[in-house]
């Protein structure tokens, strides 16, 4: 009786969270799966088409290009912003003067609206009256050049996310027991050796969290791409999330858009599981001893 009462109490406390999880995660995923087998233009009644949407999307060179652009985008953004966040966190945890102010400044881009930041950066990158070209004294087509458009978008996303990543690495660094660092110093370890051999392995739980959340958010990036380039030029910044938006609300093919969303979900689940397997065997959570 006591065990049943405790179980009922536990489920009662979990009920609000479970309700939100089902309504805002599980149910939308099921709707998208259902839509992926339908042909629907938001006006006419949905019509079941089986696997036709999957055949159409998986053989579409435009969608294949979006997958490639997104992969390149992630491979550029994730390593750079992770390394920068770790370096900035190491610098800010030294207790130097002004560190508290700098922490606030670094996190400001992340708490601002991404679409608004995209509009501001579009003005900065403007070829005629943009701030960046005015500083450089030359005219550069940052957002319309085929070779510069994607790196420019990557730079904006990295600049936006570094503060977020820095905060978590700072928390991880400050959580490392001081006696561990002192023991490494007594053994004659240099600051670089201490960081590489002691601090970085103990940061693996933080690294796992940062990489999982960063990969998911980067694969789903849309606001900055939409504000800066709209997917162009010549689909050079046409990431998957932008392609889903254009497919759903410009061509009004909800079935194809749903298939693209399913493919994105499968990719993210696969990458997250791979990260879990990698870090699960290499992570230490108990730092008390």
C-alpha positions as CSV (number, residue, x, y, z in Angstrom):
1,X,0.0,0.0,0.0
2,X,2.8,2.4,0.9
3,X,4.7,1.6,-2.3
4,X,1.5,2.2,-4.4
5,X,0.9,5.5,-2.6
6,X,4.5,6.6,-3.2
7,X,4.1,5.7,-6.9
8,X,0.9,7.7,-7.2
9,X,2.5,10.6,-5.5
10,X,5.5,10.4,-7.8
11,X,3.4,10.2,-11.0
12,X,1.2,13.1,-9.7
13,X,4.3,15.3,-9.3
14,X,5.5,14.2,-12.8
15,X,2.1,14.8,-14.4
16,X,2.7,18.5,-15.5
17,X,6.0,17.6,-17.1
18,X,4.6,14.5,-18.7
19,X,1.7,16.5,-20.1
20,X,4.1,19.1,-21.6
21,X,6.3,16.3,-23.0
22,X,3.4,14.6,-24.7
23,X,1.7,17.7,-26.0
24,X,4.8,19.6,-27.2
25,X,7.2,16.7,-28.2
26,X,5.6,13.3,-28.7
27,X,2.3,14.5,-30.3
28,X,4.0,16.9,-32.8
29,X,6.4,14.1,-33.8
30,X,3.5,11.8,-34.5
31,X,1.8,14.5,-36.5
32,X,4.9,15.0,-38.6
33,X,5.2,11.2,-39.2
34,X,1.5,11.1,-40.3
35,X,2.0,14.1,-42.6
36,X,5.0,12.5,-44.2
37,X,2.6,9.9,-45.8
38,X,0.1,12.6,-46.9
39,X,-0.1,15.1,-49.8
40,X,-1.4,18.3,-48.3
41,X,-1.2,22.0,-49.4
42,X,-2.8,23.5,-46.2
43,X,-6.0,24.1,-48.2
44,X,-7.2,20.9,-49.8
45,X,-7.9,17.8,-47.7
46,X,-4.9,15.6,-47.0
47,X,-4.5,12.6,-49.3
48,X,-2.6,9.4,-48.4
49,X,0.2,8.8,-50.9
50,X,2.2,6.2,-49.0
51,X,6.0,6.4,-49.6
52,X,5.8,8.7,-52.6
53,X,7.0,11.7,-50.5
54,X,10.0,9.7,-49.3
55,X,10.9,8.7,-52.8
56,X,10.6,12.3,-54.0
57,X,12.6,13.8,-51.2
58,X,15.4,11.2,-51.1
59,X,15.9,11.5,-54.8
60,X,15.8,15.3,-54.9
61,X,19.2,16.9,-55.7
62,X,18.1,20.1,-54.0
63,X,17.5,18.3,-50.7
64,X,20.8,16.4,-51.1
65,X,22.5,19.8,-51.5
66,X,20.8,21.0,-48.3
67,X,22.2,17.9,-46.4
68,X,25.6,18.7,-47.7
69,X,25.4,22.4,-46.9
70,X,24.2,21.6,-43.4
71,X,27.0,19.0,-42.9
72,X,29.6,21.6,-43.9
73,X,28.0,24.2,-41.8
74,X,28.0,22.0,-38.7
75,X,31.6,20.9,-39.3
76,X,32.7,24.5,-39.4
77,X,30.6,25.9,-36.5
78,X,30.8,23.2,-33.9
79,X,34.7,22.8,-33.6
80,X,35.4,26.5,-33.7
81,X,32.7,27.6,-31.2
82,X,33.6,24.8,-28.9
83,X,37.3,25.6,-28.8
84,X,36.7,29.4,-28.5
85,X,34.2,28.8,-25.7
86,X,36.7,26.6,-23.9
87,X,39.5,29.1,-24.3
88,X,37.4,32.0,-23.2
89,X,36.1,30.0,-20.2
90,X,39.7,29.2,-19.2
91,X,40.6,32.9,-19.4
92,X,37.6,34.1,-17.4
93,X,38.0,31.6,-14.6
94,X,41.5,33.0,-13.7
95,X,39.8,35.7,-11.7
96,X,41.3,38.6,-13.7
97,X,40.0,42.1,-13.2
98,X,36.8,42.8,-15.2
99,X,36.0,39.1,-15.6
100,X,32.5,39.6,-14.3
101,X,31.7,42.3,-16.8
102,X,33.2,40.3,-19.6
103,X,31.0,37.3,-18.7
104,X,27.9,39.4,-19.1
105,X,29.1,40.9,-22.4
106,X,29.9,37.4,-23.9
107,X,26.5,36.1,-23.1
108,X,24.5,39.0,-24.5
109,X,24.4,37.8,-28.2
110,X,23.0,34.4,-27.1
111,X,20.1,36.0,-25.1
112,X,19.1,38.3,-28.0
113,X,16.6,37.3,-30.7
114,X,18.4,35.4,-33.5
115,X,16.3,37.0,-36.2
116,X,17.1,40.5,-34.9
117,X,20.8,39.7,-34.8
118,X,20.6,38.4,-38.3
119,X,19.1,41.7,-39.5
120,X,21.8,43.6,-37.7
121,X,24.6,41.5,-39.2
122,X,23.0,41.8,-42.7
123,X,23.5,45.5,-42.4
124,X,27.1,45.0,-41.2
125,X,27.8,42.8,-44.2
126,X,26.0,45.1,-46.7
127,X,28.3,45.7,-49.7
128,X,27.7,49.4,-50.1
129,X,27.0,51.0,-46.7
130,X,27.9,48.1,-44.4
131,X,30.0,48.7,-41.4
132,X,32.5,45.9,-42.2
133,X,33.3,47.1,-45.7
134,X,33.6,50.7,-44.3
135,X,36.2,49.5,-41.8
136,X,38.1,47.5,-44.4
137,X,37.9,50.2,-47.0
138,X,37.0,47.8,-49.8
139,X,33.8,46.4,-51.3
140,X,33.2,42.7,-50.6
141,X,30.0,40.9,-51.4
142,X,29.9,38.9,-48.1
143,X,26.4,37.4,-48.5
144,X,26.1,37.1,-52.3
145,X,29.5,35.7,-53.1
146,X,29.4,31.9,-53.6
147,X,32.5,31.3,-51.6
148,X,31.9,33.8,-48.8
149,X,28.1,33.4,-48.0
150,X,28.4,30.2,-45.9
151,X,31.5,31.3,-44.0
152,X,29.8,34.6,-43.2
153,X,26.7,32.9,-41.8
154,X,29.0,30.5,-39.8
155,X,30.8,33.5,-38.3
156,X,27.5,35.1,-37.1
157,X,26.4,31.8,-35.6
158,X,29.7,31.2,-33.8
159,X,29.7,34.8,-32.5
160,X,26.2,34.2,-31.2
161,X,26.9,30.9,-29.4
162,X,30.3,31.4,-27.9
163,X,28.9,33.1,-24.8
164,X,26.5,30.2,-24.2
165,X,29.2,27.6,-24.5
166,X,31.6,29.7,-22.3
167,X,29.1,29.7,-19.4
168,X,28.9,25.9,-19.3
169,X,32.7,25.4,-19.6
170,X,33.2,28.0,-16.8
171,X,30.8,26.1,-14.6
172,X,32.7,22.8,-15.4
173,X,36.1,24.4,-14.7
174,X,34.9,25.9,-11.4
175,X,33.6,22.5,-10.3
176,X,37.0,20.8,-10.6
177,X,38.3,20.4,-7.0
178,X,41.2,22.7,-6.2
179,X,43.2,19.9,-4.6
180,X,43.3,18.0,-8.0
181,X,45.0,21.1,-9.6
182,X,47.3,21.5,-6.6
183,X,48.4,17.8,-6.8
184,X,49.2,18.2,-10.5
185,X,51.3,21.3,-9.8
186,X,53.2,19.5,-7.0
187,X,54.0,16.7,-9.4
188,X,55.6,19.3,-11.7
189,X,52.9,19.5,-14.4
190,X,53.0,22.7,-16.4
191,X,49.8,24.8,-16.9
192,X,49.3,23.3,-20.4
193,X,49.9,19.8,-19.1
194,X,47.5,20.4,-16.2
195,X,44.8,21.7,-18.6
196,X,45.3,18.9,-21.2
197,X,45.8,15.9,-18.8
198,X,43.7,17.0,-15.8
199,X,41.1,19.6,-16.5
200,X,40.0,18.5,-20.0
201,X,39.3,14.9,-19.0
202,X,37.3,16.1,-16.0
203,X,35.3,18.4,-18.3
204,X,33.9,15.5,-20.3
205,X,30.4,15.7,-18.8
206,X,30.3,19.3,-19.7
207,X,31.8,18.6,-23.1
208,X,29.1,16.0,-23.7
209,X,26.3,18.4,-22.8
210,X,27.8,21.2,-24.9
211,X,28.3,19.1,-27.9
212,X,24.9,17.4,-27.9
213,X,23.0,20.7,-27.4
214,X,25.2,22.6,-29.9
215,X,24.9,19.9,-32.6
216,X,21.1,19.8,-32.2
217,X,20.7,23.6,-32.3
218,X,23.2,24.0,-35.3
219,X,21.4,21.4,-37.4
220,X,18.2,23.3,-36.7
221,X,19.5,26.7,-37.4
222,X,17.1,28.9,-39.4
223,X,16.7,32.4,-38.1
224,X,20.1,33.8,-39.0
225,X,20.2,32.0,-42.4
226,X,16.7,33.4,-43.2
227,X,17.6,36.9,-42.2
228,X,21.1,37.0,-43.8
229,X,20.7,35.1,-47.1
230,X,17.3,33.5,-47.4
231,X,19.1,30.3,-48.5
232,X,21.1,31.8,-51.4
233,X,23.1,32.5,-53.4
234,X,22.5,29.4,-55.5
235,X,21.5,27.4,-52.4
236,X,24.9,27.9,-50.9
237,X,23.4,28.5,-47.4
238,X,20.3,26.4,-47.9
239,X,20.4,24.4,-44.7
240,X,17.9,21.7,-43.8
241,X,15.7,23.8,-41.6
242,X,15.5,26.6,-44.2
243,X,14.7,24.0,-46.9
244,X,11.9,22.6,-44.7
245,X,10.5,26.1,-44.2
246,X,10.6,26.9,-47.9
247,X,9.0,23.5,-48.9
248,X,6.2,24.0,-46.4
249,X,5.3,27.7,-46.7
250,X,6.5,28.6,-50.2
251,X,5.6,25.5,-52.3
252,X,3.0,24.5,-49.7
253,X,4.0,20.8,-49.9
254,X,3.6,19.8,-46.3
255,X,4.2,16.1,-47.0
256,X,7.7,16.7,-48.5
257,X,8.5,19.1,-45.7
258,X,7.4,16.5,-43.1
259,X,9.7,13.9,-44.7
260,X,12.6,16.3,-44.5
261,X,11.8,16.9,-40.8
262,X,11.8,13.1,-40.3
263,X,15.2,12.8,-42.0
264,X,16.5,15.6,-39.8
265,X,15.2,13.8,-36.7
266,X,16.8,10.5,-37.6
267,X,20.1,12.3,-38.2
268,X,20.0,14.0,-34.9
269,X,19.0,10.9,-33.0
270,X,21.9,9.0,-34.6
271,X,24.5,11.6,-33.8
272,X,23.2,12.0,-30.2
273,X,23.4,8.2,-29.7
274,X,26.9,8.1,-31.2
275,X,28.0,10.9,-28.8
276,X,26.4,9.0,-25.9
277,X,28.3,5.9,-26.7
278,X,31.6,7.7,-27.1
279,X,31.4,9.8,-23.9
280,X,29.6,7.2,-21.8
281,X,32.8,5.1,-21.5
282,X,35.1,8.1,-21.0
283,X,33.3,10.2,-18.5
284,X,33.8,10.7,-14.8
285,X,31.1,12.4,-12.9
286,X,32.3,11.9,-9.3
287,X,34.9,14.5,-8.5
288,X,34.7,14.3,-4.7
289,X,37.5,11.8,-4.2
